[in-house]
């Protein structure tokens, strides 16, 4: 019918009769959010550490401690930006993976990790009169939420990744990363993070290894694969 136009966002049939896939811009946006989020978050807290070197020990103090003090708002904004980018990435990941029964479970857990980041900004750490950092309420819960759902989300979503031919090569890596992160978080809860824990003086290093060396590389690789899926291949 003249005047009628059919929108084709994912694919378009060529003149030769072959099906040619075109880029999905919304998936590309989600993929870039998944790549930029961890990189920007890391660069921002490293920059803060450099400028607050006289008052902040990155080996002993977690990243969240940057929310305390006169310039704590910078890390709060960092949490918000990373949380929003995480949510955008997860929404795209859910769309980019082949649907499966109960397949929403993994992305839902990863979505909650983004909510945990937003809560970390809403409930920041504070400094008392002596300069000691403390949690006035809510921040520890937010941190627990982020780490647990990040690890569990990767474990659960790895099953869905394994069932999609375009993603299958990342299934084992996602599963192992989730298990390592989950185990590391539980171990840290008893050996590192409590004030009287034997390795408490290394709490900052422990957290950075768990986040930057374990969780972030997996998120970035999943984002790169999502970008490839969004780019469209015949």
Helices and strands as residue ranges (DSSP letters): E 11-13, E 19-21, H 25-51, G 63-67, H 72-96, H 104-122, E 125-127, E 133-135, H 139-162, G 168-170, H 171-191, G 200-202, H 203-208, I 209-215, H 216-231
